[in-house]
Amino acid sequence: MSEHNLRKWRLILGGDQNDGTGMSLGQQDLRIDKTLEALYDSDRRGGLGASSPNVSRWLGDIRSFFPNTVVQVMQKDALKRLDLTQMLTEKEMLENVDADVHLVATLMTLSRVIPEKTKDTARMVVRKVVDELMKKLAQPMQQAITGSLNRSIRNRRPRHNEINWPATIQKNLKHYQPEYKTIIPETRIGYGRKTSSLKDVVLCLDQSGSMGTSVVYSGIFGAVMASIPAIKTKMVVFDTAVADLTEELNDPVELLFGVQLGGGTDINLALTYCQQIITRPSDTVLVLITDLYEGGDPAGMRKRAAELVGAGVQVIVLLALNDDGAPGYDHGEAKFFSGLGVPVFACTPDKFPDMMAAALTKQDLNAWAAKEDLVLKK
């Protein structure tokens, strides 16, 4: 039997001691083997909540390993073998489901093969998680960003409708006139124009399978930022193609269903698109959320990154935006971005509002990350 056919039988039989092939697999084939094992040799049943945080990742990985026709078969098998269809169609199971970001990431991955009759139920699950996260994350995000912007744009010559009266009164207490029972506001403090955006933010999200929970949190934070008039937020997602989901930011549930997790990664293509939509480089924060495993043009990616930094864009690389622990990432590319002066670290959702506030006021994010113990260990 040829080595090629022996390799196929090894992957089919699953590597048990009695598979009879004696075949050793290379690194790539081992990843494929683990992906197949997770689906066809697993005893997992009855739900995809917090107990299965890696499901969305390997469901996305299969798009990298197999053609679309095979991917569709495997995803349908996943629906049946993991009892997800039953969970989504039975009201009692839905009411008791352990819904979390991992489940949402899995549903995003399976959105193209979920039966039509269960899609509304899937949206209910996603909306339940999104609503809970919005309650938890929206207020800290709004407070951190609006507070930092208000402080950074304070000026001494505001128009009447831009005056910050509490700050102005406090600043001029020494000019109180007892005979008139009033304060002479020699110094006026304002917040600037509130009707126009002061900063632009571009969230550029890697939607490969490994980034599932990061995409969920990014979508929610993007929706919150889109509701803040002082900043103009754009949302771009990519794998081997680029999709601009800015128009979906008013509804994070629809936004998340517009994401297709899995597949390859073309960071160069994504940065090229972002470069085209950035109109105010010195007033723009570009947050690139990716593990930096470039499947497209590494040299082109580096060139685009250098051009963006050179143009004055504040670029930040988040290797992950979740609570899933230390991320895997391309250390060589991380070192390159760091060499450009770009902060590179993973961030938990609770730290993200403060990180954005620091970025929008052009603080030293490397120092901020060190203070928050977010610096990657070498």
Beta strands, then each sheet from edge to edge (+ up, - down):
strand 1: 176-177
strand 2: 182-183
strand 3: 199-206
strand 4: 231-238
strand 5: 242-244
strand 6: 284-289
strand 7: 314-321
strand 8: 344-347
sheet 1: 1+ 2-
sheet 2: 5+ 4- 3- 6- 7- 8-
end
